[in-house]
Amino acid sequence: MIERLGDLLVPEPLGDDRFRLANTTGGWARLFGGQVVAQALAAATATVGEDRLVNSFHAYFLRAGVRGTPTECAVERERDGAGFSNRRIVSSQNGKPILTMIASWHTGEQGPSRDELPVPEAGPPEDYQSYQDIPSEAAALERGSPFDILEVRPVVGGMMAPSERVNAPGRTLLWVRFRDGHDASPAMARTMIAYASDLLMIGTALQPHREDMRGGQPVVASVDHAVRFHAAPDVSDWTLFEQHSDWAGEGRTLIRGAMFRRDGTRICSISQEGLLRL
């Protein structure tokens, strides 16, 4: 159960750039991958000056995180330059690494500006029903989630189109809102976006393979996860999260995504490689 997401993202200093972070005890046996990523980012952010914000990170998942066991993060200060800082992080439980990450922070500068990625067509979040209210999809989230989630689906005859159990395009469009994002600092807002950036990504990659999975059990896991930030998030309001998976093969799959503020500004770009076995 998560009463406040921020409680999981505040690192306890242990000295020598090592930090401990608490984990939830209930729910699934594994830690949510976004939580592992966000905790590593939170630990590293504690070693960076307040004049700069994270602009990108690339993480590799090594082992499944275990609930109820604190995570320890060891941060290596690779560089602190005039405009950029770079860190390397190893997150561990019970002495075994569960994640490695490299990350970059930037002071922010003036420069040419453009964004050629079209904003997905979606009505306002008030138009859609809650993802948790769809019985066939309810297992995707556990009670106590720090999110409110609205799945964007076509409306036919005044009714939301149902999910099909047959192959479907590898695309997902969601409105996501944090339940406790109103007082987040700029650095915490980006860490919270990092937490949400892993949300339902593997599920998107499974949609084109539903018929392949009939009568079997897919083996899926996130292998690596990268996020590049482009603009300040507004975690007090709804965020539009677009995902698409356009490749699978050799037991792996690729998922890409982007998050947008309600006004259409792109917050970040996301890419993830996942394990996909039958």
RODREN-177174 format. One line per field, with one value per residue (C-alpha): residue number from 1; residue in one letter; x, y, z. Coordinates in pm, 1 decimal. Layout:
# RODREN-177174
pos	NUM  ...
code	a  ...
x	X  ...
y	Y  ...
z	Z  ...
//
This chain:
# RODREN-177174
pos	1  2  3  4  5  6  7  8  9  10  11  12  13  14  15  16  17  18  19  20  21  22  23  24  25  26  27  28  29  30  31  32  33  34  35  36  37  38  39  40  41  42  43  44  45  46  47  48  49  50  51  52  53  54  55  56  57  58  59  60  61  62  63  64  65  66  67  68  69  70  71  72  73  74  75  76  77  78  79  80  81  82  83  84  85  86  87  88  89  90  91  92  93  94  95  96  97  98  99  100  101  102  103  104  105  106  107  108  109  110  111  112  113  114  115  116  117  118  119  120  121  122  123  124  125  126  127  128  129  130  131  132  133  134  135  136  137  138  139  140  141  142  143  144  145  146  147  148  149  150  151  152  153  154  155  156  157  158  159  160  161  162  163  164  165  166  167  168  169  170  171  172  173  174  175  176  177  178  179  180  181  182  183  184  185  186  187  188  189  190  191  192  193  194  195  196  197  198  199  200  201  202  203  204  205  206  207  208  209  210  211  212  213  214  215  216  217  218  219  220  221  222  223  224  225  226  227  228  229  230  231  232  233  234  235  236  237  238  239  240  241  242  243  244  245  246  247  248  249  250  251  252  253  254  255  256  257  258  259  260  261  262  263  264  265  266  267  268  269  270  271  272  273  274  275  276  277  278
code	m  i  e  r  l  g  d  l  l  v  p  e  p  l  g  d  d  r  f  r  l  a  n  t  t  g  g  w  a  r  l  f  g  g  q  v  v  a  q  a  l  a  a  a  t  a  t  v  g  e  d  r  l  v  n  s  f  h  a  y  f  l  r  a  g  v  r  g  t  p  t  e  c  a  v  e  r  e  r  d  g  a  g  f  s  n  r  r  i  v  s  s  q  n  g  k  p  i  l  t  m  i  a  s  w  h  t  g  e  q  g  p  s  r  d  e  l  p  v  p  e  a  g  p  p  e  d  y  q  s  y  q  d  i  p  s  e  a  a  a  l  e  r  g  s  p  f  d  i  l  e  v  r  p  v  v  g  g  m  m  a  p  s  e  r  v  n  a  p  g  r  t  l  l  w  v  r  f  r  d  g  h  d  a  s  p  a  m  a  r  t  m  i  a  y  a  s  d  l  l  m  i  g  t  a  l  q  p  h  r  e  d  m  r  g  g  q  p  v  v  a  s  v  d  h  a  v  r  f  h  a  a  p  d  v  s  d  w  t  l  f  e  q  h  s  d  w  a  g  e  g  r  t  l  i  r  g  a  m  f  r  r  d  g  t  r  i  c  s  i  s  q  e  g  l  l  r  l
x	0.0  128.8  -9.0  234.6  466.6  710.7  771.7  933.7  1147.4  1330.2  1674.4  1828.3  2201.9  2436.0  2761.7  3007.7  2728.7  2534.1  2162.3  1882.7  1522.3  1218.9  992.6  629.6  541.7  207.6  89.8  295.5  611.4  822.6  889.3  741.9  1025.5  939.4  988.7  1337.8  1430.4  1288.0  1462.6  1800.1  1735.5  1632.1  1952.2  2172.0  1982.3  2078.3  2443.5  2379.8  2359.6  2017.8  2107.4  2054.5  1781.2  1803.2  1791.5  1834.1  1900.5  1951.6  1893.4  1940.1  1729.9  1949.1  1724.5  1367.9  1336.3  1170.2  899.8  955.2  1334.6  1503.6  1702.0  2054.0  2191.1  2562.4  2629.7  2952.7  3022.2  3167.0  3169.6  3052.3  3104.5  2988.3  2664.2  2632.6  2673.2  2698.8  2639.3  2655.9  2425.1  2405.2  2089.4  2112.0  1907.3  2065.7  2406.6  2302.6  2260.6  1910.3  1968.0  2246.3  2192.6  2384.4  2224.0  2288.5  2180.6  2184.6  2168.6  1942.1  2044.3  1901.3  1904.9  1698.5  1365.1  1141.5  928.5  820.1  640.1  263.6  57.9  -172.2  -537.5  -722.6  -1017.2  -978.2  -935.4  -1284.0  -1420.9  -1282.2  -1355.9  -1101.5  -865.9  -919.6  -1295.5  -1255.6  -1289.8  -1075.0  -792.3  -829.0  -540.0  -296.7  -288.6  -293.1  -494.7  -295.7  -154.1  -18.4  -192.3  -532.2  -539.1  -781.6  -748.0  -825.5  -1051.5  -1289.2  -1643.7  -1907.6  -2277.0  -2202.1  -2015.7  -1643.3  -1514.3  -1413.8  -1068.2  -1050.6  -884.6  -749.5  -437.4  -441.7  -199.3  83.1  -37.0  -166.6  -284.8  -346.6  -419.9  -221.1  -250.2  -51.2  -259.4  -2.1  176.7  60.3  361.9  637.9  961.3  1094.8  1344.5  1080.9  839.1  1091.0  1154.6  779.7  762.2  1045.9  832.3  536.1  744.4  745.4  368.6  209.8  492.2  529.1  151.8  157.0  414.0  192.8  -115.8  -9.9  64.6  -255.5  -338.2  16.7  -29.8  -355.6  -308.2  37.6  200.1  420.6  747.9  801.8  1033.5  1186.5  1549.4  1648.0  1472.9  1574.7  1411.5  1507.8  1343.0  1243.3  1024.5  910.1  625.6  309.3  245.5  -48.4  -254.1  -323.4  -35.4  -98.5  113.5  147.1  316.4  381.7  565.0  673.0  915.2  951.9  1196.6  1467.2  1284.3  1283.8  1054.2  1088.9  849.6  872.3  668.5  624.2  450.9  274.4  135.2  -230.9  -129.6  50.2  408.0  619.3  765.3  988.6  1067.2  1093.9  1235.1  1239.5  1355.4  1167.0  1199.1  918.8  914.2  632.1
y	0.0  345.6  638.4  890.9  816.9  1073.2  855.5  592.9  846.2  1016.5  855.0  801.9  891.4  616.0  801.8  783.4  854.0  545.9  564.9  344.2  363.0  193.4  -37.2  -139.5  -473.9  -571.1  -656.5  -831.5  -1020.7  -813.3  -443.5  -232.0  -154.5  213.6  225.1  73.2  324.6  622.4  527.6  506.2  843.9  993.3  869.2  1014.2  1344.5  1386.2  1418.5  1681.0  2059.1  2222.0  2433.0  2137.3  1883.5  1534.3  1540.3  1168.0  824.2  469.9  177.9  -198.9  -434.3  -715.6  -896.3  -861.7  -634.8  -786.7  -614.4  -555.4  -533.1  -190.3  -94.2  43.0  270.6  336.6  651.8  722.6  1084.6  1057.5  1426.9  1770.5  2020.7  2375.5  2261.6  1887.0  1635.2  1260.4  978.4  599.5  415.5  55.2  -45.2  -357.6  -574.0  -822.9  -750.0  -834.5  -569.3  -537.9  -237.0  -28.7  322.9  603.2  946.9  1307.5  1639.9  1975.5  2336.8  2425.3  2666.6  2877.7  2723.4  2648.3  2486.3  2249.3  1938.5  1742.0  1464.3  1511.6  1516.3  1209.4  1281.1  1233.5  1402.6  1559.5  1313.1  1394.6  1201.6  859.3  591.3  467.5  190.4  28.4  13.5  -217.1  -570.9  -748.4  -504.6  -457.8  -691.9  -455.4  -233.5  -315.5  -139.3  145.9  260.2  617.4  684.0  758.1  612.1  669.4  457.2  641.0  420.1  495.0  575.9  394.5  468.2  642.8  336.8  282.6  19.1  -295.3  -455.9  -753.3  -1082.3  -1110.2  -958.2  -579.5  -305.0  -251.6  92.2  228.4  578.4  674.9  977.5  945.0  1158.5  1137.3  1138.4  1335.3  1553.4  1899.1  1999.2  1825.6  2017.2  2031.2  1754.6  1537.4  1592.2  1440.0  1151.5  1085.9  1087.4  833.0  616.7  630.8  582.5  201.4  182.6  -91.2  -80.2  -459.1  -494.8  -278.7  -512.9  -815.1  -682.2  -798.3  -1148.7  -1234.6  -1524.4  -1661.3  -1672.4  -1869.5  -2181.1  -2070.3  -1836.8  -1555.6  -1486.5  -1110.8  -868.1  -526.8  -552.7  -189.4  145.0  491.9  833.3  1170.6  1479.9  1774.2  1998.4  2041.3  1803.7  1919.9  1630.4  1812.7  1762.2  1482.0  1363.3  1198.8  883.3  733.9  394.8  182.3  -143.1  -188.7  -483.4  -825.0  -1106.5  -1330.1  -1338.3  -959.3  -668.1  -291.1  -35.6  340.1  613.3  979.9  1183.3  1515.3  1785.8  1868.4  2168.7  1935.0  2006.3  1689.8  1611.7  1319.4  1040.0  678.9  357.6  10.7  -333.9  -622.2  -998.3  -1179.1  -1559.4  -1808.7
z	0.0  -90.7  105.2  -41.9  -331.9  -197.9  110.1  -116.2  -300.2  -11.9  34.2  378.2  366.7  486.3  415.1  123.4  -129.1  -25.2  46.9  176.8  53.8  205.2  6.0  37.0  193.9  35.9  -312.6  -577.9  -478.1  -716.5  -687.1  -965.2  -1209.0  -1213.6  -838.2  -863.1  -1134.7  -945.2  -620.6  -795.3  -953.7  -617.5  -453.6  -727.1  -729.5  -362.9  -475.3  -744.9  -703.7  -692.5  -997.2  -1232.6  -1309.6  -1454.5  -1835.0  -1908.2  -1762.0  -1889.6  -1654.3  -1677.4  -1464.6  -1333.1  -1083.7  -962.7  -661.0  -353.8  -152.1  216.6  176.5  170.2  -138.3  -102.3  -374.2  -423.9  -627.4  -814.2  -904.6  -1253.3  -1346.4  -1236.3  -1516.5  -1574.7  -1736.5  -1679.9  -1398.3  -1453.4  -1206.3  -1205.2  -964.4  -846.0  -655.1  -438.3  -204.1  34.3  -116.9  -475.8  -747.6  -890.1  -1116.9  -1268.5  -1403.5  -1568.3  -1550.2  -1650.1  -1499.2  -1681.6  -1568.8  -1863.1  -2138.5  -2419.1  -2766.8  -3078.2  -2998.2  -3199.2  -3148.7  -3456.1  -3267.0  -3306.3  -2988.5  -2979.6  -3041.7  -2715.7  -2555.4  -2211.6  -1923.6  -1800.2  -2101.1  -2008.3  -1752.1  -1502.9  -1610.3  -1269.9  -1337.0  -1638.6  -1492.0  -1751.5  -1691.4  -1316.6  -1233.6  -1404.5  -1097.6  -729.7  -465.4  -317.4  -652.2  -645.8  -980.8  -1118.9  -1470.7  -1755.7  -2069.3  -2392.6  -2606.9  -2893.0  -2786.8  -2996.8  -2944.2  -2616.4  -2478.8  -2434.1  -2678.6  -2483.1  -2482.1  -2717.2  -2636.4  -2991.4  -3138.0  -3130.5  -3232.3  -2988.7  -2886.4  -2556.5  -2470.3  -2108.3  -1896.5  -1572.3  -1259.4  -935.4  -620.8  -419.8  -674.7  -570.6  -358.6  -555.5  -618.9  -977.6  -897.9  -727.5  -1018.0  -1259.4  -1022.0  -1006.1  -1386.1  -1385.5  -1154.2  -1391.7  -1707.1  -1667.9  -1626.7  -1846.0  -2102.8  -2129.2  -2149.9  -2463.0  -2621.4  -2546.6  -2727.9  -3080.0  -2941.8  -2753.4  -2986.8  -2954.2  -2576.8  -2571.1  -2362.6  -2251.5  -2006.9  -2135.5  -1954.7  -1957.4  -1782.2  -1841.7  -1953.1  -1990.0  -1959.3  -2077.9  -2033.5  -2180.7  -2033.4  -2253.1  -2033.6  -1676.2  -1578.4  -1407.9  -1168.1  -1009.5  -1328.5  -1576.5  -1799.1  -2138.0  -2181.4  -2531.4  -2583.0  -2890.0  -2954.8  -3316.8  -3292.9  -3128.8  -3200.6  -3055.2  -2723.2  -2687.3  -2767.2  -2801.2  -2656.3  -2704.1  -2547.2  -2470.4  -2200.3  -2260.2  -2037.0  -2079.9  -2294.5  -2540.5  -2430.5  -2450.4  -2107.6  -2198.5  -2443.7  -2324.2  -2467.1  -2315.6  -2421.9  -2266.3  -2241.2  -2426.3  -2413.9  -2451.8
//
